[in-house]
Amino acid sequence: DGVIYVGTTRSESHIAGGYVLAIDAKTGEGIWNFNTVPQDETDQGWDIAGPTWVGGERNGGGIWETPAIDPELGMVYVAVGNPFGDSTKRDGMNLFSDSIIALSLEEGNLEWYYQQVHHDVWDYDSGNQPVLFDMEVDGQDVKALAQASKNSWLYILNRETGEPVHPIIETPVSTETDVEGEVPYPTQPIPHKANGERMEPVSPVFPTDIPAQQMEANELVEQFTPIGPNQIFSPGYGGGANYAPISYGKDTGYLYINAIDQPFNSGRDPKGYFSAYDPTTGELIWRQIFEGYGQAGSVVTAGGIVFVGAGSNTAGYFYAYDAYTGEELWKFNTGAGVFASPSVYVIDGQEYVTVASGGGSRGRRGGDLILVFALPDKIRFSK
């Protein structure tokens, strides 16, 4: 329809909310905007979000990744970042930070929201793009949305209403803190499976494999424990599921999620957790664990292969897995970290997969390659 929908303020530091903009693609004229952290009565959503910020701080809510659009429903879906600033001066849930919001395409009206972390002090923003797909649950057609947060939980919602497809239970968490003036939120929304059991997180939510010297000087704490000195907690500030977009296999019906396991203050290198989930039940189907950052997106082929990369200082492998079973079919050492999403295309009947290998920031081994691989005519897969 000739409109660009974009999220701005790709950060959270000292910004008065992240803006979602609708812009005329021909003229550049702004059509509407929505502030993810309403500042006063003139901002839409103030009646909902205003009372959830008590104190002088009202900052954060940046938008890191591309929105998703459903033109038939007339909605744009945006994942919103974390609040920022002195948490003792922003009591409450701090809406619409750490949330998925749905806005109308024509006017930018707030259709629904779902907050994934209340009163965030752990940098658990929603960093990756929501993925949209349709499925059948208990004989009913569901227009679904999935998004995995840096808090390591996978959220599966009805994209028409924002309601959870499976139970998401407000779960009591620790509120003990030595920080003067801090008022931790007493519950956090934890996704559960269709059978009522807690969903398996996309990466550990309690620290594992901690070196002995770190264990001696620090304390392992449960997720959502208020921040304090000498803590080790999971996931760390880097995630969980970070920038890597989820992929959905139309033939398998599975969601594929890449995530990082690097507890805060752990003193160890990261591990990547690449997992397949059945969104109709919330069940974890299979998982592969590798060395390095699980920060790259993935792509699923019609032949039943899912490709994903690992970010590492020693070996940035590009993997091919059986999309149904998780069996490793092939890997290639790119020589540097893979933090990009691969793409698949066809020329003259030949199918190719391409990926960028780079990732030189934050002390990681750098590279500058674009790699292209031809896929074999006969591809092994399991149904």
C-alpha angles and dihedrals in degrees: 000000000000096000127126116212113199139168116222140195096052094203139050103226113123095327121141094229134312116273125225107203134195110202131184103245094213102044104023089231116150113244100183142336136204125202113217090208106042109217102195144342092296092065119084113248094030092126089059103034103030097076091048092071112066114178137026100305121088104153140122131042097132120173114233104177144035119287121238123233134208105191093186093057091036095232138127118206122211132186111216129210132233130287118258139209135041104350091203087067097051107056115177138044094309100221135231093018118107089017144121110232130191118208130184113254096224103048107007093243116166106251098174143329137205121197116210099187126029119214094352118212096158102067091249097155125160099255107166134071119266114245121218125210141146124239143160121248121182091342094308125113111237127194097212140193125195129193130167117212132212085250086074096246126123115223119202113188139173100252092208094059109010090238118140114258089212126024117291106190126205098233125197114247135183117290098178111122139158092205108112112237095010115135107189117205109253099221140034129198110252119187118234132192126254089263091058097253120126112269118247107254118238089243132005118297092195122054117264135182094020115174115250095243091055091048091053095055101036145043128243109228135188121257115276093025107148112261116270141152124293096012130151113198140164134265098027126213091284096059162221101271106004128170096330109114119228118245126213124210110217091196098041095037088219133131116226117209131183116201143171127241108197113129117214112265091003098134092219139102121264127263127209121230114198113184143176119214132187103228093197089068106012090238122150105236102184141341138201122198121201140169116268137030118330091210103120126097122239139223130209123212128212086242092067102260126125119201125203138158135224126221113220143146091228108034127005097197124193109211136201116200133182100258092215102044106018093237111158107243102173144346136193128199105228093187095238141046119298109215098150132091115250124233132213125210141161130229120181091342095309116118120217137185122206133188139172120238115201129101105152099153128106094024095306123142109267133223141166108208136132107199127197125190128188114226119227120254092241115048123192116227138153128227 
